[in-house]
Amino acid sequence: MKTRLLTAAIALPILIASIILPWYVGGTVWIFVVIAGLALAAGLFEFYSLTKKLELKADAAIGYLVAAALFVAFVFDAPTKAPDLLLATIALVVIAVLISQTFRFQVDFTKMLTGIGVTILGVLYVAFLGGFLISTRVGFENVQGLSTDLLLFFFIVIFGSDAGAYFAGRAFGKHKLAPKISPGKTVEGLIGGILAAAGFAALCTLTFFAELPYQFSVPLAIVMAAVGVLGDLAESAMKRGSKTKDAATILPGHGGLLDRLDSLLFNAPILYYFARFYFS
């Protein structure tokens, strides 16, 4: 418990600083982009480490290469400014993996389909979904401070929901939410997380994000909290399949970066497209 709180106390200020510092030092977005890129690369490494334990033969080198191509597309806000470029990049990802794995498995083709599947899944799960956070950082700079407010809202709601679920589950948890997937999660924890997300969303609107009124910020936060739990469960199922408790041990008390990214990855496109439609 103490280790978990200490890690959060160190990591969260760094994350928040990477979001708000550009507003004070000339508007550069690269601080957050670099940190996010490193986090996604670490998450992809941890994903491939999970598949390695099951001998699924993911091609990590190709995965990193095509993930880098997707990362560049998101840096240019391809979902909005160049959607054809994003689709072309995804098409090239699939083609490149298929071609490379055709030659890689020519001695034994029995593992080819699983190798292709987990290689592409890792890229889409981590780099594609996570890439929407990059586009959120760079894609709303036409309105001063909007990308900063969006990302602050995003992380405050997600981490607030996570904390609410954790403490509510410890204090009141009796009914298991999905015991075969994640025995520690409870219905009471889910409710606590949703209530915390709604409360933090209202606080964001009150303190710095008046452009997103309560009638939108609170429902958005509730959706994000629910989707975050689903993201957490999906990653827990992957770990359970590979007989692994944590994706890694890089974050004491929290596990690996993938263990922290799971709910963020599922919510990144939700935040991006909500903001794109609402603030357009």
C-alpha positions in Angstrom: 0.0 0.0 0.0 2.7 2.5 1.0 4.8 1.5 -2.0 1.9 2.0 -4.3 1.2 5.5 -2.9 4.9 6.5 -3.0 5.2 5.5 -6.7 2.1 7.5 -7.5 3.4 10.5 -5.6 6.6 10.4 -7.7 5.1 9.6 -11.1 2.0 11.8 -11.1 3.8 15.1 -10.7 6.1 14.2 -13.6 3.1 13.4 -15.8 1.2 16.5 -14.7 4.3 18.7 -15.3 4.7 17.3 -18.8 1.1 18.4 -19.6 1.1 21.9 -18.0 4.7 23.0 -18.4 4.4 23.6 -22.2 1.7 26.2 -21.4 4.3 28.2 -19.5 7.4 27.6 -21.6 6.4 28.6 -25.1 3.7 26.0 -26.0 6.0 23.2 -27.0 4.1 19.8 -27.0 7.2 17.6 -27.2 7.7 17.0 -23.4 4.4 15.0 -23.2 4.9 13.4 -26.6 8.3 12.1 -25.7 7.1 10.7 -22.3 4.0 9.2 -23.9 6.2 7.6 -26.7 8.5 6.0 -24.1 5.6 4.8 -22.1 3.9 3.2 -25.1 7.2 1.6 -26.2 7.6 0.1 -22.7 4.0 -1.1 -22.8 4.5 -2.8 -26.1 7.7 -4.5 -24.8 5.7 -5.8 -21.8 2.9 -7.0 -24.1 5.4 -9.0 -26.2 7.0 -10.3 -23.0 3.6 -11.8 -22.0 3.2 -13.5 -25.4 6.8 -14.8 -25.1 5.8 -16.8 -22.0 3.2 -18.6 -24.1 5.6 -19.1 -26.9 3.3 -17.3 -29.4 6.3 -16.2 -31.5 5.6 -12.5 -31.8 8.1 -10.6 -33.9 8.9 -7.8 -31.5 11.4 -6.1 -33.9 8.8 -5.7 -36.7 6.2 -4.7 -34.0 8.4 -1.8 -32.8 9.1 -0.7 -36.4 5.5 -0.5 -37.5 4.5 1.0 -34.1 7.0 3.8 -34.8 5.3 4.4 -38.1 1.9 4.7 -36.4 3.5 7.0 -33.7 4.7 9.4 -36.5 1.2 9.4 -38.0 -0.4 10.4 -34.7 2.2 13.1 -34.1 0.8 14.7 -37.3 -2.7 14.2 -35.9 -3.5 11.8 -38.8 -7.0 10.8 -37.4 -8.3 14.3 -38.3 -5.7 16.0 -40.6 -4.8 13.0 -42.7 -7.2 10.1 -42.1 -6.2 8.5 -45.4 -2.6 8.5 -44.1 -3.7 6.7 -40.9 -5.6 4.1 -42.9 -2.6 3.7 -45.3 -0.3 3.3 -42.3 -2.5 0.6 -40.8 -2.7 -1.2 -44.2 1.1 -1.1 -44.5 1.4 -2.4 -41.0 -0.7 -5.5 -41.9 1.1 -6.0 -45.2 4.6 -5.6 -43.6 3.9 -8.1 -40.8 2.4 -10.7 -43.3 5.4 -10.4 -45.6 8.0 -10.5 -42.9 6.4 -13.5 -41.1 6.0 -15.4 -44.3 9.8 -15.6 -44.6 10.4 -15.8 -40.8 8.4 -19.0 -40.5 9.4 -20.8 -43.7 11.1 -23.5 -41.7 8.0 -24.2 -39.6 4.7 -22.6 -40.5 2.7 -24.0 -37.6 3.3 -20.9 -35.5 2.9 -18.4 -38.3 -0.8 -17.4 -37.7 -0.4 -17.0 -33.9 2.9 -15.1 -34.5 1.2 -12.7 -37.0 -1.8 -12.3 -34.7 0.0 -11.3 -31.5 2.5 -9.1 -33.4 -0.4 -7.1 -35.0 -2.5 -7.1 -31.8 0.4 -5.6 -29.8 0.7 -2.8 -32.3 -3.0 -2.0 -32.4 -3.6 -2.5 -28.7 -0.7 -0.3 -27.5 0.5 1.9 -30.3 -2.8 2.5 -32.1 -5.1 3.1 -29.1 -2.4 4.9 -27.2 -1.6 7.1 -30.2 -4.8 9.0 -29.7 -3.3 10.6 -26.6 -0.5 11.9 -28.9 -3.1 13.3 -31.2 -4.9 14.9 -28.3 -1.7 16.7 -27.3 -1.0 18.0 -30.8 -4.4 18.2 -32.4 -6.1 20.9 -30.4 -3.4 23.5 -30.3 -5.5 25.9 -32.4 -7.4 26.7 -29.2 -4.9 27.9 -26.5 -4.8 25.6 -23.5 -7.4 23.2 -24.8 -5.1 20.2 -25.3 -3.7 20.8 -21.8 -7.2 21.0 -20.3 -8.3 17.8 -22.1 -5.3 15.8 -20.9 -5.5 17.1 -17.4 -9.2 16.2 -17.3 -8.4 12.7 -18.8 -5.7 11.8 -16.3 -7.4 13.3 -13.2 -10.6 11.4 -14.0 -8.9 8.1 -14.9 -6.5 8.1 -11.9 -9.2 9.4 -9.6 -11.5 6.6 -10.7 -8.7 4.1 -10.1 -8.1 5.4 -6.6 -11.8 5.5 -5.8 -12.3 1.9 -6.9 -9.2 0.8 -4.9 -10.2 2.4 -1.6 -13.9 1.6 -2.0 -13.1 -2.0 -2.8 -10.8 -2.3 0.2 -13.4 -0.7 2.5 -16.7 -2.1 1.3 -15.9 -4.8 -1.3 -18.0 -8.0 -0.8 -19.4 -8.9 -4.2 -16.9 -10.0 -6.8 -17.2 -8.3 -10.2 -15.4 -10.9 -12.4 -13.7 -13.4 -10.1 -12.4 -15.6 -12.9 -10.6 -12.7 -14.5 -9.6 -10.4 -11.7 -10.5 -11.8 -8.2 -9.7 -8.6 -6.5 -12.2 -6.4 -8.3 -15.6 -5.9 -6.7 -19.0 -4.4 -7.6 -18.5 -2.0 -4.7 -15.1 -1.0 -6.1 -16.7 -0.3 -9.5 -19.4 1.9 -7.9 -16.7 3.7 -5.9 -14.6 4.3 -9.0 -17.6 5.6 -11.0 -18.6 8.0 -8.2 -15.0 9.2 -7.9 -14.7 9.8 -11.6 -17.9 11.8 -11.6 -16.7 13.8 -8.6 -13.3 14.6 -10.1 -15.0 15.5 -13.4 -17.2 18.0 -11.6 -14.1 19.4 -9.9 -12.3 19.8 -13.2 -15.2 21.8 -14.6 -15.4 23.9 -11.5 -11.7 24.7 -11.3 -10.1 24.9 -14.8 -12.3 23.4 -17.5 -15.5 25.6 -17.6 -15.6 25.0 -21.4 -16.7 21.5 -20.6 -19.9 22.0 -18.5 -21.2 19.5 -15.9 -23.9 18.0 -18.2 -21.1 16.7 -20.4 -18.1 16.3 -18.1 -19.8 14.1 -15.6 -21.4 11.6 -18.1 -18.1 11.5 -20.0 -16.3 10.6 -16.8 -18.8 7.9 -16.0 -18.3 6.3 -19.4 -14.5 6.6 -19.0 -14.6 4.9 -15.6 -16.7 2.0 -16.9 -14.6 1.6 -20.0 -11.4 1.8 -17.9 -12.6 -1.2 -15.8 -13.2 -3.1 -19.1 -9.7 -2.2 -20.2 -8.3 -3.4 -16.9 -10.2 -6.7 -17.1 -9.0 -7.3 -20.7 -5.3 -6.8 -19.6 -5.9 -9.0 -16.5 -7.2 -11.8 -18.8 -4.1 -11.5 -20.9 -1.9 -11.8 -17.7 -4.0 -14.7 -16.4 -3.5 -16.5 -19.7 0.2 -16.1 -19.5 0.2 -17.0 -15.8 1.6 -13.6 -14.8 0.6 -11.5 -11.9 2.0 -8.2 -13.3 3.1 -7.3 -16.8 6.5 -6.1 -15.2 7.8 -4.6 -12.0 9.0 -1.3 -13.3 6.5 0.6 -11.1 6.7 -0.6 -7.5 3.3 -1.3 -6.1 1.7 -1.0 -9.5 3.4 -3.6 -11.7 4.4 -2.7 -15.2 3.6 0.3 -17.4 1.0 -1.9 -19.2 -0.7 -2.4 -15.9 -1.1 1.4 -15.7 -1.9 1.9 -19.4 -4.7 -0.6 -19.7 -7.6 1.7 -18.8 -5.9 4.7 -20.5 -5.6 2.8 -23.8 -9.3 2.0 -24.0 -10.2 5.6 -23.2 -7.8 7.5 -25.4 -9.9 7.3 -28.6 -13.0 8.1 -26.6 -11.5 11.3 -25.3 -10.1 12.3 -28.7 -13.3 11.8 -30.7 -15.5 13.3 -28.0 -13.2 16.4 -28.0 -13.1 16.5 -31.8 -16.9 16.5 -32.2 -17.7 18.7 -29.1 -15.1 21.4 -29.7 -15.2 21.5 -33.5 
